[in-house]
Every structure is written in structure tokens, then in C-alpha cells.
Amino acid sequence: MSNSPVSLPTHAPMSQFPVIDGMLLVGGIALSQLAARVGQTPFYAYDRQLIRNRVAELRQALPTSIKLHYAMKANPLPAVVGLLAGLVDGIDIASAGELKIALDAGANPRDISFAGPGKRHSELSQAVAAGVLINLESFREVGELASISATPQATCASRDPG
């Protein structure tokens, strides 16, 4: 057994959130002021400019032919989705709830892609009504979609080669 002191882990530097007079700033606003605005803790705070900067950095690093999509399951907060809808080429959703958030946040239905196994009939109906791209992931979904609309719908089919 060693008597050497235990060293605590250190967090990676976070220069994107400056500390002024001992107070962390998010989006140029002191965290204590944000807490007072929200009225409770804990809460989530995002800096819109940092998000814009990160998307711009990613776009700069990728070939221009790459279409950048945001997977809403990463963070479905409507304010975040609304911001990202104007910064990326599409929003990927996996449920009717996420479809509602994306549409309410101002995403263009033509830029929304609905993927995920086990889509319910009601979810497919909503997706058809909204005019989003539907990723078909089973023969059942093909039949469901055919029963919902005789009008061709933007779809993408995937097949498990195994």
C-alpha cells in the first residue's frame, strides 16, 4: 500500500467558457444570472455562437459534397433543434415526437429523415402527412406505407445483407 497522495483527475481545458471575477460565463452571461433567469437549478445552458462555430469548423474540415445532418436523439431541446435546422443540411429523427419537435422548430420537411426500426402505423402516417423522407427498414413498413398513401412518398430502403 502506497502512502503517496492521490491525484485527482483534471478536466480538459474549456476556454470556450471564460471565467471572469470567479464567475463562469455562458454566451457572455454570468452563470448566476442565467440561474436567476431560469429560476431553478440544475438547468442546461448552451451558447448559440459556440454551436454555430463548431458546425462551421466541421463544415470547413469536410468536403463540400458532404451533407451534414443533425441526429436529434443527441439533444431534442427545441431551441437547439431550431438553431441547428438553419445550420445543417438535414435533421434525422426516430419518432413522431421528434418529428413534431423538428417541424415546430422550423425544419423544412424536405430536410427531415425518419429512420429507425419498428415505426408504428400512426408514425408513418404522420411522416407521410408531413412529407419527410422515410427510411424503410422492414417489409412490414413497406406494406404499412403502401396502405397509408397511394401517392409515391420519398423513401429510402435499407437491407441487412446478413
N, C-alpha and C positions, 0 to 999 in steps of 0.2 A: 504494500500500500504506500502510495506516494504522499508526501506532505506538501507537495508543490501546489500553489494556488490554482484554482480552477479558472480558466479564462472563459469569459462569456463570449458568445458569438457576436459578431458585428454585422450590422446591416450594410448592404451596398450603399454607396453614397447616393443621395437623392437630391441633386442640385436643382431639379425642376420645381421643388417646393422650398423656397427660401425661408429662412428663419430670421426675423427682424425683431430686435428687442425681446428675444426669447419666445416669440410667437411664430408658429408655423403659418405660412400664407398659402392659400389655395386660390388661384385665379386672382392674385393680388389682394385678397381679403383675408384678414386675420381669422384663424380658426375659431376663436372665441366669439367673434361677430357672426360667423356662419352658424355656430351653435345657437346663438341668441335668435337668429332669424328662423331657424328650423324649429326651435322651441323644445328640443329634446336631444338627448344623446343616447346611444350612438346614432350616427347618420352617415350616409355616403356623400362625398363631395368630389366632383370632377371638374377639372379645368378644361373648358372647351378649347382654348387655344393649344394646350398640350395635345389634346386629341387631334386637332387639325394638323399640328406639326408632325405627329407620329404617322398619320396617314400620308402626308406629303413626303416624309422620309422613306416610307415604304414604297410609294409610287416611284420615287427617284431611283430606288435600288432595283426595281423590277423593269423588265422590258415593257415598252408602251403597249404591246399587244396583249399583255396580261390584264384580264378583267378582275378587279378587286371586289370581293363580296364580304359582307359582314354576317357572321353566323350569330343570329340574335340570341341563341341559347347562351352565348358568352355573357351577355348582360342585356336583359329585355327592358331596362328602365326607359320609359317613353322619351325622356329628354335626350338620352344617349342615342337611341334609335333615330330620333328625328334629326339630330346633328349628323350622324353617320350616313343617313339616307342621302344627304346632299354632298357627301364626300366620296362615297364609293359607288361602284357600278351596279350593285345589287344587294338585296337583303335575303339571306337564307333563313327560312322558317321551318318549324317542325310540328306546328299545331295550329288549330283555329284561333286559340288565344293569342299566339304570336302574330298570326295574320291580322287580327284586329289591331294589335299594337302598331304593327308596321303601317297599316293603312291610316290609322288615326294620327300617326307621327308624320304623315305626308309622303310616304314612299310611293313611287309610281308602281301600280300593279304590274306593269310590264317588266319591272326590275326586281320582282319578288319571285323566289324559287321555293316551292313547297316540297320538302323531302322528308323521308322517314318512313319506316315500316309501320304497318297497321293503321293507316289513315282510316278513320271512320267515314261512313257514308255522308254524315252531316258535314264533316270537314271537307270532303271532296266537293260537296255541293257548294259550300261557301267559297272554296277556291275557284270553282268554275264561275260562280257569280261575280267574283272579283276580277277574273281574267288573269290570274297569275300562272306562271309556269308550274306544272305539276310533274314531279319525278315519280314515275310509276315503278313500284318495286315488287309487284306480285301480279299474277294473272287475275287474282281477285280484284285488285284495284282497276285493272283494265275493264273488267266486266262492270264494276261499280260506276266507273266513269262513263261507259257506254250507256248505262241505264239513266244517267243523270242528264246527258245532253247529246242530241244528235248532231249538234254543231261541232266541228273539229275544234279541239282545245290544244293550246300549246302544251306539249308533253315531252318528257324525256324518259326513255325506258332504260333500265339497267338490268343486267343479267349476271347472276353469280355463275362463273364458269365451273364451279366445283360440283 
